[in-house]
Amino acid sequence: MNQYQYDAYDQKIVEERARQFAGQVARRVSGETTENEFKPVRLQNGLYMQLHAYMFRIAVPYGILASRQLRKLAHIARAYDRGYGHLTTRQNVQFNWPKLEDIPQALEHLAEVQMHAVQTSGNCIRNITSDPFAGVAPDELEDPRPYCEILRQWSTFHPEFAFLPRKFKIAVTGTPGHDRAAIRYHDIGVRIVNRVSADGEAAERGFEIWVGGGLGRTPVIGKPIRGFLEYEHLLSYLESILRVYNLYGRRDNKFKARIKILVNELGTEQFRQAVEAEFALVKDSALRLTRAEYDRVAQYFQPPPYETFEASAGPPGAGLLGAELGKDRAYARWLKQNVLPHKVPGYRVVVLTRSTRTTPRAISATHSLTRSPTWRTSTASVARWSCTRRTSC
Amino acid sequence: MAKRTGTHYVISAQLLETGASAYLTAEGGWSTNLQQAATVVTDAQRDELLARALKQERIVCDPYFFDVRVEHNTIDPLSARERIRAFGPTTRVRRPDASQ
């Protein structure tokens, strides 16, 4: 399984969260607490009140789902919603018609498969997103998922950043030439890069940091504020950015509260100087990322045992493709658009859509998901997606 | 808030159980059908209804009022937001379930 596995502490936290929320819902329903008291608690568990119903958002860190997790989401869709969910741009899952009293039980089900809805809402650091082809892209310098997981662990329940001026989104890519993670449209974008060392020989691995991008009602392309950051300073540099934002970000107007507005108002250079000043204070603190910690996390993202194919051959059946193309133009078109190179010779990345004639674009018919073998990829039953639907999440 | 001529007020909220749009009725209950809502004309009547709604927090969330026009016994919201809340198209459409 190339997916991070919860330890006993992680598991206890998500199980306790579900139990705590059951009590909080019971107190709200009994009238013991008011809506004003309940609302922050509800939002901290990913439950929004939207125009027609509640909306329940579940985090899928960097867009990777094991098949058992996908089946659990399908069960939640059938048992507590209308049989389908939405896969969002930022790699979350949303259910749009749940009942309040069912949510604690849904959280219990999620905890059984190491999932939760923590920090999918509210003015905090949201789900860390990444390249949907992370780990299999041939143009990737390094798999970004271990760094995503390290950032996830750092940002989850971070006490200093629980009440930011506004929501905060981070994306990481390991591909210098192709921004599939849309890092320039995030509050912080992290790109893995190489730098030639001072002696001109070995390449040093690090990050390029972008800040202040975003979509919504004020679309802004992020600005690069650090061309090269040594890998061990990833957490301390991001913490410095968050501190500057937390201190100077506007709280008087929610439409002016995102970091993109602050960067624009201060100017990129002044913002960068403020971050660097903070960074000088914390760069050698406990936030320094050690090789041992990186290795501990990276072990969960080892590639599966790929088969070896001859350079000119491919997986079984691959030889048929060329013969079919001339006969079936629709198939050829699909092939051209949806079958992409893979980093391992003989393998391909295949993009599948779950839209059908009876289900709207980018809405997943979860019933068929549970039966569809196509979501089982060759990488140890792990599914991943990229989504084109523009949803604020 | 200045009252617009020819308009009435309706008290609305969202049901605690489901989040569905609901409207305060003349009997003091809640209906998901806008046409069953109580309509009032004066600010005093509106405030009295709203005060009554605010006491029902175990049933609904965040009651508020909005303007409607009443013609031929039909209640028609004046804002696009309230028209969508009341009539859809997103509210009552149940998309086909792929399992059926």
Interface residues (C-beta under 8 A of the other chain):
Chain A: R28 V29 S30 G31 T34 E35 M49 Q50 L51 H52 A53 Y54 R78 R82 G83 Y84 W97 K99 L100 E101 T356 T358 T359 P360 I363 A365 H367 S368
Chain B: Q14 L16 E17 T18 G19 A20 S21 E57 R58 C61 D62 R81 I84 R85 T90 T91 R94 R95 P96 D97 A98 S99
